[in-house]
Amino acid sequence: MTASPRIAPAGEDDGRLLNIFRTLKRNPELYKAFLALGSYNLQDGRIPVREREIVILRVGWRSQSEYEFGQHTRLGVAAGLADDEIARLAGGPGEWSDDDAALVAMADELCDDDVVSDGTWDRLAARWDDQQLLELLVLAGFYRLVSGLLNSARVALEPTTAGWPDGVEARRAPRA
């Protein structure tokens, strides 16, 4: 059995606002700042949507945040990721293109050591410009922060949110 949320979401659940946002609304100033950076990452950044979702899903997996992984599974599919690619981001077997492998390696290295190795940096820099490299680092860091928040506050998955891919054993989030 999974433990219940440590911070109760604000307001009534009308199905329109996700539990992460309802939880963050307990601190309105933080909620506003969180939305600003989150909106930039998801809407205004220069990283293509598919590649963005590769980074977010891998960070969610490496951080063992079922909520983050579940929410971004839907976004990843909408961005063109296939079910088998999403399963691979959760540690499943398979190969990546060189460009995608560099993104996965970046996420793994940041989660492991808080630094991107020279080899991975060189692979990333062959494709991305300096502005995009900065965005990739902030994207991965932001979703590590989000994953830690979700895990620590035990934010509950919405009933319709996907969890881990079938066959994946990992930390489970509470369900609303």
Sine and cosine of phi, psi and omega as CSV:
sin_phi,cos_phi,sin_psi,cos_psi,sin_omega,cos_omega
0.00,0.00,0.69,-0.73,-0.02,-1.00
-1.00,0.02,0.63,-0.78,0.01,-1.00
-0.92,0.40,0.42,-0.91,0.00,-1.00
-0.98,0.19,0.28,-0.96,0.00,-1.00
-0.83,0.55,0.60,-0.80,0.04,-1.00
-0.99,0.13,-0.46,0.89,0.05,-1.00
-0.82,-0.57,0.89,-0.46,-0.03,-1.00
-0.94,0.34,0.68,-0.73,0.06,-1.00
-0.88,0.48,0.56,-0.83,0.01,-1.00
-0.97,0.23,0.56,-0.83,0.11,-0.99
0.95,0.31,0.01,-1.00,0.02,-1.00
-0.99,0.15,0.56,-0.83,0.05,-1.00
-0.99,0.14,0.98,-0.20,0.02,-1.00
-0.99,-0.16,0.10,1.00,0.04,-1.00
0.99,0.13,-0.05,1.00,-0.03,-1.00
-0.99,-0.10,-0.50,0.87,-0.06,-1.00
-0.92,-0.40,0.80,-0.60,-0.02,-1.00
-0.90,0.44,0.43,-0.90,-0.02,-1.00
-0.86,0.51,-0.57,0.82,0.03,-1.00
-0.86,0.51,-0.68,0.73,-0.03,-1.00
-0.96,0.29,-0.62,0.79,0.06,-1.00
-0.89,0.45,-0.57,0.82,0.04,-1.00
-0.94,0.33,-0.73,0.69,-0.01,-1.00
-0.90,0.44,-0.43,0.91,0.02,-1.00
-0.90,0.44,-0.20,0.98,0.10,-0.99
-0.90,0.43,-0.32,0.95,0.06,-1.00
-0.76,-0.65,1.00,0.01,-0.13,-0.99
-0.84,0.54,-0.63,0.78,-0.01,-1.00
-0.93,0.38,-0.68,0.73,0.05,-1.00
-0.90,0.44,-0.67,0.74,0.02,-1.00
-0.83,0.55,-0.71,0.71,-0.01,-1.00
-0.89,0.45,-0.72,0.70,0.01,-1.00
-0.91,0.41,-0.66,0.75,0.03,-1.00
-0.86,0.51,-0.71,0.70,0.00,-1.00
-0.89,0.46,-0.58,0.81,-0.02,-1.00
-0.89,0.45,-0.77,0.64,-0.01,-1.00
-0.95,0.31,-0.64,0.77,0.04,-1.00
-0.88,0.48,-0.67,0.74,0.02,-1.00
-0.91,0.42,-0.64,0.77,0.06,-1.00
-0.87,0.50,-0.76,0.65,-0.03,-1.00
-0.86,0.51,-0.65,0.76,-0.12,-0.99
-1.00,-0.02,-0.37,0.93,-0.13,-0.99
-0.82,-0.58,-0.54,0.84,-0.17,-0.98
-0.94,-0.34,-0.14,0.99,-0.06,-1.00
-0.95,0.32,0.17,-0.99,-0.06,-1.00
-0.99,-0.17,0.03,1.00,0.01,-1.00
-1.00,0.08,0.79,-0.61,0.03,-1.00
-0.84,0.54,0.52,-0.86,-0.13,-0.99
-0.84,0.54,-0.70,0.71,-0.04,-1.00
-0.87,0.48,-0.72,0.69,-0.01,-1.00
-0.92,0.38,-0.62,0.79,0.07,-1.00
-0.85,0.53,-0.71,0.70,-0.03,-1.00
-0.94,0.35,-0.51,0.86,0.11,-0.99
-0.86,0.51,-0.73,0.68,-0.02,-1.00
-0.90,0.43,-0.74,0.67,-0.05,-1.00
-0.89,0.45,-0.72,0.70,-0.01,-1.00
-0.90,0.44,-0.66,0.75,-0.01,-1.00
-0.92,0.40,-0.66,0.75,0.05,-1.00
-0.90,0.44,-0.67,0.75,0.05,-1.00
-0.86,0.51,-0.67,0.74,0.05,-1.00
-0.90,0.43,-0.78,0.63,-0.06,-1.00
-0.89,0.46,-0.47,0.89,0.04,-1.00
-1.00,0.02,-0.02,1.00,-0.01,-1.00
0.83,0.56,0.68,0.73,0.04,-1.00
-0.97,-0.24,0.99,-0.11,0.01,-1.00
-0.88,0.47,-0.61,0.79,0.01,-1.00
-0.87,0.49,-0.78,0.63,-0.02,-1.00
-0.88,0.48,-0.73,0.68,0.00,-1.00
-0.88,0.47,-0.67,0.74,-0.02,-1.00
-0.90,0.43,-0.71,0.70,0.02,-1.00
-0.89,0.46,-0.65,0.76,-0.07,-1.00
-1.00,0.07,-0.13,0.99,0.16,-0.99
-0.88,0.48,-0.73,0.68,0.03,-1.00
-0.87,0.50,-0.71,0.70,0.00,-1.00
-0.92,0.38,-0.59,0.80,0.04,-1.00
-0.90,0.44,-0.68,0.73,0.05,-1.00
-0.88,0.47,-0.70,0.71,0.02,-1.00
-0.89,0.46,-0.47,0.88,0.00,-1.00
-1.00,0.10,-0.04,1.00,0.06,-1.00
0.96,-0.26,0.06,1.00,0.07,-1.00
-0.97,0.26,0.71,-0.71,0.03,-1.00
-0.99,0.15,0.36,-0.93,0.01,-1.00
-0.82,0.57,-0.64,0.77,-0.01,-1.00
-0.93,0.36,-0.52,0.86,0.07,-1.00
-0.93,0.37,-0.67,0.74,0.03,-1.00
-0.89,0.46,-0.66,0.75,0.06,-1.00
-0.89,0.46,-0.61,0.79,0.03,-1.00
-0.91,0.41,-0.54,0.84,0.04,-1.00
-0.92,0.38,-0.34,0.94,0.09,-1.00
-0.99,-0.14,0.52,0.85,0.11,-0.99
1.00,0.04,0.12,0.99,0.02,-1.00
-0.96,0.28,0.31,-0.95,-0.02,-1.00
-0.96,0.28,0.37,-0.93,0.07,-1.00
0.63,-0.78,0.19,-0.98,-0.05,-1.00
-0.95,-0.31,0.46,-0.89,0.08,-1.00
-0.89,-0.46,0.42,-0.91,0.20,-0.98
-0.90,0.45,0.28,-0.96,0.00,-1.00
-0.85,0.52,-0.69,0.72,-0.01,-1.00
-0.90,0.43,-0.70,0.71,0.01,-1.00
-0.93,0.37,-0.62,0.79,0.03,-1.00
-0.87,0.49,-0.59,0.81,0.03,-1.00
-0.91,0.41,-0.62,0.78,0.04,-1.00
-0.91,0.41,-0.68,0.73,0.03,-1.00
-0.89,0.45,-0.69,0.72,0.02,-1.00
-0.89,0.46,-0.66,0.75,0.03,-1.00
-0.86,0.51,-0.75,0.67,0.01,-1.00
-0.87,0.49,-0.70,0.71,-0.01,-1.00
-0.89,0.46,-0.71,0.71,-0.04,-1.00
-0.92,0.39,-0.64,0.77,0.05,-1.00
-0.91,0.41,-0.62,0.79,0.03,-1.00
-0.94,0.33,-0.55,0.83,-0.02,-1.00
-0.99,0.17,-0.74,0.67,-0.22,-0.97
-0.78,-0.62,-0.02,1.00,-0.05,-1.00
0.87,0.49,0.46,0.89,0.08,-1.00
-0.41,-0.91,0.59,-0.81,0.07,-1.00
-1.00,0.00,0.76,-0.65,-0.01,-1.00
-0.92,0.40,0.32,-0.95,0.03,-1.00
-0.87,0.50,-0.67,0.74,-0.01,-1.00
-0.88,0.47,-0.70,0.71,0.03,-1.00
-0.93,0.38,-0.65,0.76,0.03,-1.00
-0.86,0.51,-0.70,0.71,0.00,-1.00
-0.88,0.47,-0.64,0.76,0.04,-1.00
-0.91,0.42,-0.66,0.75,0.03,-1.00
-0.92,0.39,-0.70,0.72,-0.05,-1.00
-0.92,0.40,-0.33,0.94,0.07,-1.00
-0.94,0.34,-0.37,0.93,-0.02,-1.00
-0.93,-0.36,-0.65,0.76,-0.17,-0.98
-0.97,-0.24,0.58,-0.81,0.08,-1.00
-0.99,0.12,0.06,-1.00,-0.07,-1.00
-0.86,0.51,-0.67,0.75,0.02,-1.00
-0.88,0.48,-0.68,0.73,0.01,-1.00
-0.93,0.36,-0.61,0.79,0.05,-1.00
-0.87,0.49,-0.69,0.73,0.06,-1.00
-0.88,0.48,-0.68,0.73,0.03,-1.00
-0.88,0.48,-0.67,0.74,0.01,-1.00
-0.87,0.49,-0.67,0.74,0.02,-1.00
-0.91,0.42,-0.70,0.72,0.01,-1.00
-0.92,0.38,-0.63,0.77,0.04,-1.00
-0.85,0.52,-0.78,0.62,0.00,-1.00
-0.89,0.46,-0.68,0.73,0.01,-1.00
-0.90,0.43,-0.66,0.75,0.01,-1.00
-0.88,0.47,-0.69,0.73,-0.04,-1.00
-0.98,0.21,-0.32,0.95,0.21,-0.98
-0.93,0.36,-0.69,0.72,0.06,-1.00
-0.86,0.51,-0.76,0.66,-0.02,-1.00
-0.87,0.50,-0.70,0.71,-0.01,-1.00
-0.88,0.47,-0.68,0.74,0.04,-1.00
-0.90,0.44,-0.64,0.77,0.08,-1.00
-0.88,0.48,-0.77,0.64,-0.02,-1.00
-0.87,0.50,-0.71,0.70,0.00,-1.00
-0.91,0.41,-0.71,0.71,-0.10,-0.99
-0.96,0.28,-0.62,0.79,0.05,-1.00
-0.99,0.15,-0.15,0.99,-0.04,-1.00
0.81,0.59,0.76,0.65,0.04,-1.00
-0.90,0.44,0.77,-0.64,-0.09,-1.00
-0.99,0.17,0.65,-0.76,0.13,-0.99
-0.90,0.44,0.64,-0.77,0.16,-0.99
-0.93,0.38,0.46,-0.89,-0.03,-1.00
-0.84,0.54,-0.47,0.88,-0.05,-1.00
-0.99,-0.10,0.00,1.00,-0.03,-1.00
-0.99,0.14,0.76,-0.66,0.08,-1.00
-0.89,0.45,0.48,-0.87,0.12,-0.99
-0.97,-0.24,-0.65,-0.76,0.06,-1.00
-0.94,0.34,0.43,-0.90,0.09,-1.00
-0.87,0.50,0.43,-0.91,0.03,-1.00
-0.80,0.60,0.68,-0.74,0.05,-1.00
1.00,0.08,-0.09,1.00,-0.01,-1.00
-1.00,-0.04,0.81,-0.58,0.08,-1.00
-0.98,-0.20,0.85,-0.53,-0.03,-1.00
-0.35,-0.94,0.03,-1.00,0.04,-1.00
-0.85,0.53,0.69,-0.72,-0.02,-1.00
-0.97,-0.26,0.68,-0.73,0.07,-1.00
-1.00,0.07,0.43,-0.90,0.11,-0.99
-0.91,0.41,0.38,-0.92,0.08,-1.00
-0.96,-0.28,0.63,-0.78,0.04,-1.00
-0.95,0.30,0.00,0.00,0.00,0.00
